[in-house]
């Protein structure tokens, strides 16, 4: 009886242990399945949950058994098959590129808006310092000239360091120049504050904003550039009445301080300008981390299913080994090529299974500086010790490109005259000063429409970019000629909006045109040279126009000059395109001739080889005949001897 009771107790105890074991097994599977369904958490929280799961279940299973068969750890086969995950195709034309477009939109809105308000500044400077029109026009002309001359410097800084670093430096110059301009007591002081400092700041901001958008887009480049540069139209529309209101309400000094505060938005744009190489490495690192977590989950799942939750302690050890493999792989693979690593020891990307916390990086200050001031230089098909070429001097000997730069000199001369003297022309025709200021806003509205429309039009396969761009220049000349004869606020707005629309198309699609003609590899240098050449037009335009007004007594004569310069600019553009086309045809002809010559040589080689084969066959037959004849003669001699 006693033995029967003990046997029943043992059976019940065994059943209880089995049920407990099955319950733990079910709970573990539930945790694993619930982990795989986790959505919306970041990568770091996923790693912590997996590591906590391993530690928790390992501690529970330590008391069950230690003699079980260890699970076979799953190696990181995918990571070993390919050390570096190529994500460049996913990065270009990706969704993050539109964040870059937003940064470019912001820089264009603020800086081009400041540039287009030169007409307001001209009136404010003349009323404050009481100088001639020619002298008063010099600070604005000097500012835009230095802005243009900073184009090659900006591209060199972007190539050597990064767009983000360049824009941060530019914002410091821009804010300083605007703030100090409010305290000037003589117009000569404006040559340094408004002319030099602000010119450097704007020049180092506008070019990188266009440059980085070209880097992030390929198929939708024209659309992205058009959207980014539409900020110039919005800035023109909003900045002019805002400036007029600030000067009327706050006065000269406080208005400049408020404008300087607006210019600090360049720091926000710099934060959005993540270098392309850095973004590529971040995406690559993210993929490697996701792959590591998937392999960890697979290790846990296979260990549980193969061994019925036994051997968790050894599974933890195998997980530690996998973690070390992943860390070593990340150190080899994820060292950013676009950001110089200042920590030779690498970074510890995964948390320790035992400690559960991240190792504090000893050089956190360098990490912060590397993020704020990254160094970017591409290493495509190059050794890591080689740096990117900062400047392509061969473009200075390219005649079609130099003619294209001369075309942009005359266009920019006309553009600067137009925006500097349009409010003054309106007031001379009977418009009030607020109405004359709204003419610039009308240009801004047309600018927005033109830039956005041009982005979609230039992406169409049936559009010839060169023909479309050349026609735009002649339409701008017609709009300027219209303003010399119109009267009334409404007609002035129509002419200003027409010029703003087609002028915005011309300005926004210059980079797209250069990328199509010269290629993307030298786009930064070619755009920098072109932007620098435009400085000569901005330097000469306002002083010459001011001298014409002082000599002839009317603001209509500068607009006659603008019409003539725009027409000549269109003619130069046609000549440049014809030369580029002729060179392209010569290049294609040489390629065809080389292919034909290569084919002819191949045919001649085949013919020679065939002739040599025939000769060798004939020679072999002769040799065979010769070799056969002695044997016959010898046989005959033997017969005679017998």
Beta strands, then each sheet from edge to edge (+ up, - down):
end
